[in-house]
Amino acid sequence: MSTFKTTQDNLKGLSIEELLQEISVMEPGLWENNISDELDWWAVSSDLGIIAYFGSEVDAFRFRLDYINRILNP
């Protein structure tokens, strides 16, 4: 089972307010970037760890909202 699916399963049952607090976007420099020292990646994460990486802030926030929507509306 993928980490992506496991994270979704662990967040089921939370309200939208709780999910918005639990799932966040971390800007480059706020987390240890092991992918590449030359690229500034945005990370979408929860307390369970990083869920996905993105090259732009807009893409990261778009994914975050879509991810929350998938948890609320399976």
Secondary structure, 3 states (H helix, E strand, C coil): CCHHHHHHHHHCCCCHHHHHHHCEEECCCCCCCCCCCCCCCEEEEECCEEEEEECCHHHHHHHHHHHHHHHHCC
